[in-house]
């Protein structure tokens, strides 16, 4: 009777979605009480032949634990043996601790350049393998090794960093090589920002999950498709959903924001008024006429618009930012870009524009940044570099107006320093 009860209990813990979270082991003596939205995701997933989903729950709702529990279920049921988890390097330790807690430290391995040969010699034993998502991008040897391993489950945290537009190499080596080319694999993508305002990126992620989706952006970019994909390809819950729909209680306490309006000084008011007027004047000056869209500035209109938009965000944030940005922009323009021919200038401006897009989408190669940091190399600000390059398309009168405004911003900060209201020290760039 005791053995029968033990068998029934183990079976229930293996296949019951709620008990999966409570099922504990020696390295996890205290069970974790799940939220119902986590149980729902597991319930929907275990009924599928292949689990290929994007979990886009708001930050703080336990996406990491949910993914590990789904993976542990697949492992215990014999569906998967080798799991590859790709995460930003800064999250490696967190994932290592969480995974060891749920599956045991003996099954968790971290892939680094200096240990890859050991795993190859051992034939990649069954278990969970954690790796920085940028390591295979910059290390060809590791990339080739990973492509030859028979992974059963791929988990990617911070999946919004996979982009065919802003991160083409990462997209090719991870999204295409490890996921799209292997529809037989289970795949779980995790991100708190599944749709960052770039529909093509969002739909591209869904297409690598479901090979059956048509290769037609226009047919998929509509409310009907997004509705049908919800709770099928994409799971997205907010904290208010957990409070009102799932738990029926305030698990997450309400936060109250109070906006305080501060009246600008006369110098600030003059600066912001003149800056707004100057930027609008630039837009009006370089806007192409309807019948002259092929004029010199007509072809550069997109660059001019981005320049004005980025400049506005910088200069209206603070006088310090205004002074440093405009000073650097005009200095670099005079020293470097005015001597470059227009064709090469446009080519470079477009290259820098793509870097700005990648920067604004939160995309960067952490391995490269860490390597540069160790060598003492300072990473250039892509926005400043673009502004400096694109400003070469502006005429001298527009530049003079911007320089005058930089002086006003400088005076404003100097006045604050004298009054003791600000300890900011401005160093010309």
C-alpha positions as CSV (number, residue, x, y, z in Angstrom):
1,X,0.0,0.0,0.0
2,X,2.8,2.4,0.9
3,X,4.5,1.8,-2.5
4,X,1.2,2.3,-4.3
5,X,0.7,5.6,-2.5
6,X,4.2,6.7,-3.3
7,X,3.7,5.8,-7.0
8,X,0.4,7.8,-7.1
9,X,2.0,10.8,-5.4
10,X,5.0,10.8,-7.7
11,X,2.8,10.5,-10.8
12,X,0.6,13.4,-9.6
13,X,3.7,15.5,-8.9
14,X,5.0,14.7,-12.4
15,X,1.9,15.5,-14.4
16,X,-0.3,17.8,-12.3
17,X,0.6,21.4,-13.2
18,X,0.0,22.8,-9.7
19,X,1.9,20.1,-7.9
20,X,4.9,20.5,-10.3
21,X,5.7,23.7,-8.4
22,X,5.4,22.1,-5.0
23,X,7.3,18.9,-5.9
24,X,10.6,19.3,-3.9
25,X,13.9,17.6,-3.7
26,X,16.9,17.6,-1.3
27,X,18.4,20.7,-2.9
28,X,14.9,22.4,-2.8
29,X,13.5,21.5,0.6
30,X,11.0,24.3,0.7
31,X,8.4,24.3,-2.1
32,X,7.5,27.6,-3.9
33,X,3.8,28.5,-4.0
34,X,3.1,29.4,-7.6
35,X,0.8,32.1,-8.9
36,X,-2.1,30.9,-11.0
37,X,-0.9,32.6,-14.2
38,X,2.3,30.4,-13.9
39,X,0.2,27.3,-13.5
40,X,-1.9,28.3,-16.5
41,X,1.1,28.6,-18.8
42,X,2.4,25.2,-17.7
43,X,-1.1,23.7,-18.1
44,X,-1.4,25.0,-21.7
45,X,2.1,23.9,-22.6
46,X,2.1,20.3,-21.4
47,X,-0.8,19.5,-23.8
48,X,1.3,20.3,-26.8
49,X,3.5,18.0,-28.9
50,X,6.2,20.7,-29.3
51,X,6.3,23.7,-26.8
52,X,7.4,26.8,-28.8
53,X,6.2,29.9,-27.0
54,X,7.1,33.4,-26.1
55,X,6.4,34.3,-22.4
56,X,6.1,38.1,-22.3
57,X,4.8,38.6,-18.8
58,X,5.5,41.9,-17.1
59,X,8.7,42.1,-15.1
60,X,8.4,40.6,-11.7
61,X,5.9,37.9,-12.5
62,X,8.2,34.9,-12.4
63,X,9.1,34.2,-16.0
64,X,12.4,32.5,-15.1
65,X,10.8,30.1,-12.6
66,X,8.0,29.4,-15.1
67,X,10.5,28.5,-17.9
68,X,12.5,26.3,-15.6
69,X,9.5,24.4,-14.3
70,X,8.3,23.8,-17.9
71,X,11.8,22.6,-18.8
72,X,11.9,20.4,-15.7
73,X,8.6,18.9,-16.6
74,X,9.9,18.0,-20.1
75,X,13.0,16.6,-18.6
76,X,11.2,14.4,-16.0
77,X,8.7,13.1,-18.7
78,X,11.6,12.1,-20.9
79,X,10.9,14.7,-23.6
80,X,14.2,16.5,-23.3
81,X,17.8,15.6,-22.2
82,X,19.9,18.5,-23.2
83,X,18.7,22.1,-22.5
84,X,20.5,25.2,-23.8
85,X,19.8,28.4,-22.0
86,X,21.0,31.7,-23.6
87,X,20.9,34.8,-21.4
88,X,22.7,38.2,-21.2
89,X,26.0,37.7,-19.3
90,X,24.9,39.8,-16.5
91,X,22.1,37.3,-15.7
92,X,24.3,34.1,-15.9
93,X,24.8,33.9,-12.1
94,X,21.1,34.4,-11.4
95,X,20.1,31.7,-13.9
96,X,22.8,29.4,-12.5
97,X,21.4,29.8,-8.9
98,X,17.8,29.4,-10.0
99,X,18.5,26.3,-12.2
100,X,20.6,24.6,-9.6
101,X,17.8,25.2,-7.0
102,X,15.2,23.4,-9.2
103,X,17.2,20.7,-11.0
104,X,20.4,20.2,-8.9
105,X,23.9,21.6,-9.3
106,X,25.2,18.4,-10.8
107,X,23.1,18.9,-13.9
108,X,23.9,22.6,-14.5
109,X,26.9,23.6,-16.6
110,X,28.1,27.0,-17.7
111,X,29.7,27.2,-21.2
112,X,32.8,29.4,-21.4
113,X,35.6,29.6,-23.9
114,X,38.1,27.8,-21.6
115,X,35.8,24.8,-20.9
116,X,34.2,24.2,-24.3
117,X,36.7,21.5,-25.2
118,X,35.9,19.5,-22.0
119,X,32.2,19.4,-22.9
120,X,33.1,18.3,-26.4
121,X,35.3,15.5,-25.2
122,X,32.6,14.3,-22.8
123,X,30.0,14.5,-25.6
124,X,27.9,17.1,-23.9
125,X,26.3,14.9,-21.1
126,X,22.6,15.3,-20.4
127,X,21.8,18.4,-18.5
128,X,21.2,22.2,-18.5
129,X,23.8,24.3,-20.3
130,X,23.9,28.1,-19.6
131,X,25.8,30.5,-21.9
132,X,26.0,34.2,-22.5
133,X,24.0,34.9,-25.7
134,X,26.8,37.0,-27.1
135,X,29.5,34.3,-26.7
136,X,28.5,32.3,-29.8
137,X,28.1,35.6,-31.8
138,X,31.8,36.5,-31.3
139,X,33.4,33.1,-30.9
140,X,33.2,31.0,-34.1
141,X,34.5,27.8,-32.4
142,X,31.7,27.8,-29.8
143,X,29.2,28.7,-32.5
144,X,30.2,25.6,-34.5
145,X,30.1,23.4,-31.5
146,X,26.7,24.5,-30.4
147,X,25.3,23.9,-33.9
148,X,26.4,20.3,-33.8
149,X,24.8,19.4,-30.4
150,X,21.4,17.8,-30.4
151,X,19.6,20.3,-28.2
152,X,16.1,19.3,-27.1
153,X,15.0,22.6,-25.5
154,X,16.2,26.1,-26.1
155,X,15.4,28.8,-23.6
156,X,16.3,32.5,-24.3
157,X,16.0,35.2,-21.7
158,X,15.8,38.9,-22.7
159,X,14.6,37.6,-26.1
160,X,13.8,41.2,-27.3
161,X,17.6,41.4,-28.0
162,X,17.0,39.0,-30.9
163,X,16.4,41.2,-33.9
164,X,17.0,40.8,-37.6
165,X,17.3,44.6,-37.9
166,X,19.4,45.8,-35.0
167,X,21.3,42.6,-34.2
168,X,21.6,40.7,-37.5
169,X,24.5,38.5,-36.4
170,X,22.8,37.5,-33.1
171,X,19.6,36.8,-35.1
172,X,21.5,34.7,-37.7
173,X,23.5,32.6,-35.2
174,X,20.8,32.1,-32.6
175,X,17.3,32.7,-34.0
176,X,18.0,31.1,-37.4
177,X,20.7,28.5,-36.8
178,X,19.4,27.2,-33.4
179,X,15.7,27.7,-33.6
180,X,14.2,28.3,-37.1
181,X,16.2,25.5,-38.7
182,X,15.1,23.0,-36.0
183,X,11.3,22.9,-35.7
184,X,11.7,19.6,-33.8
185,X,13.1,21.5,-30.8
186,X,11.1,22.9,-27.8
187,X,11.7,26.6,-27.5
188,X,10.8,29.2,-24.8
189,X,11.5,32.9,-25.4
190,X,11.3,35.2,-22.4
191,X,11.0,39.0,-22.4
192,X,9.1,41.6,-20.5
193,X,8.9,43.7,-23.7
194,X,7.7,41.3,-26.4
195,X,6.6,44.2,-28.7
196,X,8.9,47.3,-28.5
197,X,7.1,49.2,-31.2
198,X,8.8,47.4,-34.1
199,X,6.2,45.1,-35.7
200,X,8.6,43.4,-38.0
201,X,10.9,42.3,-35.2
202,X,7.9,41.0,-33.2
203,X,6.5,39.0,-36.1
204,X,9.9,37.7,-37.0
205,X,10.2,36.2,-33.5
206,X,6.8,34.5,-33.8
207,X,7.7,33.1,-37.2
208,X,10.7,31.3,-35.9
209,X,8.5,29.8,-33.2
210,X,5.8,28.7,-35.7
211,X,7.3,27.6,-39.0
212,X,3.7,27.3,-40.4
213,X,3.1,31.1,-40.3
214,X,3.1,32.7,-43.8
215,X,6.1,34.6,-44.8
216,X,4.1,37.8,-45.4
217,X,4.4,40.7,-42.9
218,X,1.3,42.5,-44.1
219,X,-0.9,39.5,-43.6
220,X,0.3,39.0,-40.0
221,X,0.5,42.6,-38.8
222,X,-3.1,43.0,-37.8
223,X,-5.3,42.8,-34.7
224,X,-6.9,39.5,-35.7
225,X,-3.5,37.7,-35.9
226,X,-2.3,39.3,-32.6
227,X,-5.5,38.1,-30.9
228,X,-5.3,34.6,-32.3
229,X,-1.6,34.4,-31.2
230,X,-2.4,35.3,-27.6
231,X,-2.3,32.3,-25.2
232,X,-1.1,30.2,-28.1
233,X,2.2,31.6,-29.2
234,X,2.4,34.5,-26.8
235,X,1.6,34.7,-23.1
236,X,1.4,38.2,-21.7
237,X,0.2,39.0,-18.2
238,X,0.4,42.3,-16.3
239,X,0.5,42.8,-12.6
240,X,-3.0,44.1,-12.7
241,X,-4.1,40.8,-14.3
242,X,-2.5,38.9,-11.5
243,X,-4.3,41.0,-8.9
244,X,-7.8,41.2,-10.5
245,X,-8.1,38.1,-12.7
246,X,-5.9,35.3,-11.2
247,X,-5.3,35.9,-7.5
248,X,-8.3,38.2,-6.7
249,X,-6.1,40.0,-4.2
250,X,-3.5,42.8,-4.2
251,X,-0.4,40.7,-4.6
252,X,1.2,43.7,-6.1
253,X,0.4,46.8,-4.1
254,X,-0.8,49.9,-6.0
255,X,1.8,52.7,-6.6
256,X,0.9,56.4,-6.8
257,X,2.8,58.9,-8.8
258,X,2.6,62.6,-8.2
259,X,3.7,65.1,-10.8
260,X,5.2,68.3,-9.5
261,X,5.5,71.3,-11.8
262,X,8.4,73.6,-11.3
263,X,8.3,77.0,-12.9
264,X,11.4,77.6,-15.1
265,X,13.6,80.6,-14.5
266,X,13.7,83.4,-17.0
267,X,16.9,82.1,-18.5
268,X,15.5,78.6,-18.8
269,X,12.3,79.9,-20.4
270,X,14.3,81.9,-22.9
271,X,16.5,78.9,-23.7
272,X,13.6,76.4,-24.2
273,X,11.6,78.9,-26.3
274,X,14.5,79.7,-28.6
275,X,15.5,76.0,-28.9
276,X,12.0,75.0,-29.9
277,X,12.0,77.8,-32.5
278,X,15.4,76.9,-33.9
279,X,14.5,73.2,-34.3
280,X,11.3,74.0,-36.0
281,X,13.1,76.4,-38.3
282,X,15.6,73.6,-39.2
283,X,12.7,71.3,-40.1
284,X,11.0,73.9,-42.2
285,X,14.3,74.8,-44.0
286,X,15.2,71.3,-45.1
287,X,11.7,69.8,-45.6
288,X,11.6,68.8,-49.3
289,X,8.9,70.4,-51.5
290,X,6.2,68.1,-52.9
291,X,7.5,68.4,-56.4
292,X,11.2,68.3,-55.5
293,X,11.6,65.1,-53.4
294,X,14.8,64.3,-55.2
295,X,16.6,67.4,-54.2
296,X,19.8,67.2,-52.2
297,X,18.1,67.7,-48.8
298,X,15.0,65.8,-49.9
299,X,17.2,62.7,-50.1
300,X,18.6,63.5,-46.6
301,X,15.2,64.3,-45.1
302,X,15.1,61.2,-43.0
303,X,18.5,61.9,-41.5
304,X,17.5,65.5,-40.8
305,X,14.3,64.4,-39.0
306,X,16.2,61.9,-36.9
307,X,18.8,64.6,-36.1
308,X,16.2,67.0,-34.9
309,X,14.3,64.4,-32.9
310,X,17.4,63.2,-31.1
311,X,18.7,66.7,-30.5
312,X,15.4,67.7,-29.0
313,X,15.4,64.8,-26.6
314,X,18.9,65.6,-25.5
315,X,18.7,69.4,-25.2
316,X,15.2,69.5,-23.5
317,X,16.4,67.0,-20.8
318,X,18.7,69.6,-19.1
319,X,20.9,72.6,-19.9
320,X,23.9,70.4,-19.1
321,X,23.0,67.9,-21.7
322,X,22.2,70.7,-24.2
323,X,25.6,72.3,-23.7
324,X,27.6,69.1,-23.9
325,X,25.7,67.7,-26.9
326,X,25.8,70.8,-29.0
327,X,29.4,71.5,-28.2
328,X,30.5,68.0,-29.1
329,X,28.4,68.0,-32.2
330,X,29.7,71.3,-33.6
331,X,33.3,70.6,-32.7
332,X,33.3,67.2,-34.4
333,X,31.4,68.7,-37.4
334,X,34.1,71.3,-37.9
335,X,37.0,69.0,-37.3
336,X,35.9,65.9,-39.2
337,X,32.8,65.9,-41.3
338,X,32.9,69.1,-43.3
339,X,36.0,67.8,-45.2
340,X,34.1,64.6,-46.3
341,X,32.3,64.5,-49.6
342,X,28.6,64.2,-49.5
343,X,28.3,60.7,-50.8
344,X,30.7,59.3,-48.1
345,X,29.0,61.5,-45.5
346,X,25.6,60.1,-46.3
347,X,26.9,56.6,-46.2
348,X,28.5,57.1,-42.8
349,X,25.4,58.9,-41.5
350,X,23.2,55.9,-42.5
351,X,25.7,53.5,-40.8
352,X,25.5,55.6,-37.6
353,X,21.7,55.8,-37.8
354,X,21.6,52.0,-37.7
355,X,23.7,52.0,-34.6
356,X,21.4,54.5,-33.0
357,X,18.4,52.3,-33.8
358,X,20.2,49.3,-32.1
359,X,21.1,51.5,-29.2
360,X,17.5,52.8,-28.7
361,X,16.2,49.2,-28.9
362,X,18.4,48.3,-26.0
363,X,20.7,46.1,-28.1
364,X,24.4,45.8,-27.6
365,X,27.0,43.0,-27.5
366,X,27.9,42.6,-23.8
367,X,30.9,40.4,-24.6
368,X,32.4,43.2,-26.7
369,X,31.7,45.9,-24.1
370,X,33.3,43.8,-21.3
371,X,36.3,43.2,-23.5
372,X,36.7,46.9,-24.2
373,X,36.2,47.8,-20.5
374,X,39.1,45.5,-19.5
375,X,41.3,47.1,-22.1
376,X,40.3,50.6,-20.9
377,X,38.5,51.4,-24.2
378,X,35.6,53.9,-23.9
379,X,32.6,53.1,-26.0
380,X,31.5,56.0,-28.1
381,X,28.0,57.3,-27.6
382,X,26.2,56.4,-30.9
383,X,23.7,59.3,-30.6
384,X,26.4,61.9,-30.2
385,X,28.4,60.4,-33.1
386,X,25.3,60.4,-35.4
387,X,24.4,64.0,-34.4
388,X,28.0,65.1,-35.2
389,X,27.9,63.4,-38.6
390,X,24.4,64.4,-39.7
391,X,25.0,68.0,-38.6
392,X,27.3,68.4,-41.6
393,X,24.2,68.6,-43.7
394,X,23.1,71.7,-41.9
395,X,24.2,75.2,-43.1
396,X,26.4,77.5,-41.2
397,X,23.5,79.8,-40.0
398,X,21.7,76.8,-38.4
399,X,24.9,75.8,-36.6
400,X,25.5,79.4,-35.4
401,X,22.0,79.4,-33.8
402,X,22.7,76.1,-32.1
403,X,26.0,77.4,-30.8
404,X,24.3,80.5,-29.4
405,X,21.9,78.3,-27.5
406,X,24.7,76.3,-26.1
407,X,26.2,79.5,-24.7
408,X,22.8,80.3,-23.0
409,X,22.7,76.7,-21.5
410,X,26.3,77.3,-20.3
411,X,25.3,80.6,-18.7
412,X,22.3,79.0,-17.0
413,X,24.5,76.3,-15.4
414,X,27.1,78.9,-14.4
415,X,24.3,81.0,-12.7
416,X,23.1,77.9,-10.8
417,X,26.6,77.1,-9.6
418,X,27.1,80.7,-8.3
419,X,23.8,80.5,-6.4
420,X,24.8,77.2,-5.0
421,X,21.8,75.4,-6.6
422,X,23.9,73.1,-8.6
423,X,27.3,71.5,-8.2
424,X,27.5,70.5,-11.8
425,X,30.8,71.3,-13.5
426,X,30.7,71.6,-17.3
427,X,33.7,70.5,-19.2
428,X,33.6,71.4,-22.9
429,X,33.7,68.2,-25.1
